[in-house]
């Protein structure tokens, strides 16, 4: 049949890697400690420890937490450490920083766990246009992880991609 349409993309050895497939479910929460400070600026240890002791940490069950202070207060490292000690039994992950920092840290863990042997000597297209909040840093971490084994790396969709690397 001369008029038969052949799907060359489906028949190719091209492997599509979609970071969105690795997106872990769970609420992302920005935990701002400014309200736990005297006048939003001064950490008083006794008061802070009392707030930590009386807080219902279980409300953060299975959440991902970004710890932050949105004021210009100087927060000692032990304060964030104390928060994490109390959060740890309940949360999936806690980091100091923004929600984007949190997503980057989540994806760093995920990418570090990926077995790259499946991708050895294969042309790989890293899918773009995510509908979930995949941070740009995750794409750069993935490229760094796959480049040593990939035959080639591209970004986008199979029908329209940007070449990034060819061995």
C-alpha positions as semicolon CSV with decimal commas, in nm:
position;residue;x (nm);y (nm);z (nm)
1;X;0,000;0,000;0,000
2;X;0,158;0,323;-0,114
3;X;-0,078;0,545;0,085
4;X;-0,022;0,374;0,420
5;X;0,081;0,616;0,693
6;X;0,380;0,491;0,889
7;X;0,439;0,625;1,238
8;X;0,817;0,660;1,234
9;X;0,821;0,796;1,590
10;X;0,646;0,486;1,726
11;X;0,886;0,263;1,532
12;X;1,199;0,448;1,640
13;X;1,430;0,355;1,926
14;X;1,364;0,697;2,079
15;X;1,300;0,681;2,455
16;X;1,081;0,950;2,609
17;X;1,158;1,056;2,965
18;X;0,879;1,250;3,134
19;X;0,976;1,401;3,469
20;X;0,607;1,449;3,541
21;X;0,576;1,069;3,568
22;X;0,797;1,088;3,877
23;X;0,604;1,366;4,050
24;X;0,515;1,240;4,400
25;X;0,166;1,319;4,524
26;X;0,125;1,504;4,851
27;X;0,055;1,857;4,964
28;X;0,333;2,112;4,948
29;X;0,322;2,357;5,238
30;X;0,518;2,673;5,306
31;X;0,569;2,686;5,682
32;X;0,657;3,047;5,772
33;X;0,790;3,087;6,126
34;X;0,760;3,467;6,136
35;X;0,449;3,439;6,356
36;X;0,650;3,238;6,607
37;X;0,889;3,529;6,663
38;X;0,855;3,823;6,899
39;X;0,727;4,110;6,685
40;X;0,810;3,894;6,383
41;X;1,180;3,966;6,426
42;X;1,327;3,814;6,741
43;X;1,346;3,448;6,827
44;X;1,307;3,405;7,201
45;X;1,420;3,054;7,278
46;X;1,184;2,981;7,567
47;X;0,876;3,105;7,380
48;X;0,983;2,933;7,057
49;X;1,034;2,600;7,232
50;X;0,691;2,634;7,398
51;X;0,526;2,694;7,059
52;X;0,708;2,393;6,914
53;X;0,600;2,178;7,208
54;X;0,231;2,275;7,180
55;X;0,199;2,266;6,801
56;X;-0,003;1,985;6,639
57;X;0,267;1,840;6,410
58;X;0,046;1,551;6,297
59;X;-0,155;1,792;6,079
60;X;0,139;1,773;5,838
61;X;0,106;1,398;5,783
62;X;0,242;1,300;5,438
63;X;0,310;1,660;5,338
64;X;0,620;1,816;5,189
65;X;0,727;2,120;5,392
66;X;0,935;2,425;5,300
67;X;1,048;2,601;5,618
68;X;1,098;2,973;5,587
69;X;1,106;3,300;5,774
70;X;0,963;3,576;5,556
71;X;1,098;3,858;5,772
72;X;1,456;3,980;5,799
73;X;1,501;3,804;6,133
74;X;1,820;3,614;6,196
75;X;1,716;3,258;6,272
76;X;1,973;3,030;6,434
77;X;2,026;2,694;6,268
78;X;1,906;2,506;6,576
79;X;1,556;2,656;6,537
80;X;1,507;2,499;6,195
81;X;1,665;2,178;6,322
82;X;1,417;2,170;6,611
83;X;1,129;2,213;6,369
84;X;1,254;1,926;6,152
85;X;1,296;1,700;6,456
86;X;0,926;1,752;6,528
87;X;0,812;1,733;6,165
88;X;1,016;1,426;6,072
89;X;0,775;1,159;6,204
90;X;0,493;1,300;5,991
91;X;0,624;1,459;5,672
92;X;0,761;1,313;5,353
93;X;1,031;1,581;5,337
94;X;1,122;1,913;5,498
95;X;1,370;2,168;5,365
96;X;1,464;2,525;5,444
97;X;1,365;2,752;5,160
98;X;1,090;2,826;4,912
99;X;0,840;2,590;4,757
100;X;1,061;2,585;4,447
101;X;1,358;2,486;4,664
102;X;1,141;2,208;4,804
103;X;1,044;2,079;4,458
104;X;1,408;2,089;4,349
105;X;1,511;1,887;4,653
106;X;1,232;1,634;4,595
107;X;1,342;1,585;4,234
108;X;1,708;1,567;4,331
109;X;1,625;1,267;4,549
110;X;1,418;1,109;4,272
111;X;1,681;1,161;4,002
112;X;1,954;1,025;4,227
113;X;1,752;0,700;4,259
114;X;1,704;0,646;3,883
115;X;1,886;0,345;3,739
116;X;2,033;0,483;3,417
117;X;2,138;0,150;3,263
118;X;1,809;0,125;3,072
119;X;1,905;0,446;2,890
120;X;2,253;0,334;2,783
121;X;2,327;0,408;2,415
122;X;1,971;0,519;2,346
123;X;1,841;0,842;2,197
124;X;1,643;1,012;2,474
125;X;1,391;1,289;2,450
126;X;1,317;1,470;2,774
127;X;0,953;1,568;2,756
128;X;0,869;1,933;2,817
129;X;0,542;2,112;2,882
130;X;0,469;1,969;3,225
131;X;0,133;2,039;3,386
132;X;0,276;1,963;3,730
133;X;0,527;2,198;3,896
134;X;0,847;2,032;3,777
135;X;1,129;2,278;3,856
136;X;1,372;2,380;3,582
137;X;1,654;2,254;3,803
138;X;1,512;1,901;3,770
139;X;1,568;1,911;3,394
140;X;1,929;2,018;3,437
141;X;1,990;1,748;3,699
142;X;1,836;1,489;3,467
143;X;2,057;1,596;3,176
144;X;2,364;1,565;3,397
145;X;2,257;1,216;3,505
146;X;2,171;1,086;3,156
147;X;2,446;1,246;2,946
148;X;2,718;0,991;3,037
149;X;2,507;0,700;2,906
150;X;2,282;0,848;2,637
151;X;2,342;0,820;2,265
152;X;2,169;1,157;2,232
153;X;1,957;1,392;2,438
154;X;1,675;1,609;2,311
155;X;1,411;1,827;2,474
156;X;1,047;1,866;2,375
157;X;0,818;1,628;2,190
158;X;0,911;1,364;1,934
159;X;0,749;1,567;1,656
160;X;0,925;1,889;1,757
161;X;1,238;1,874;1,971
162;X;1,551;2,069;2,047
163;X;1,877;1,869;2,024
164;X;2,091;1,904;2,337
165;X;2,369;1,645;2,308
166;X;2,494;1,375;2,075
167;X;2,773;1,132;2,165
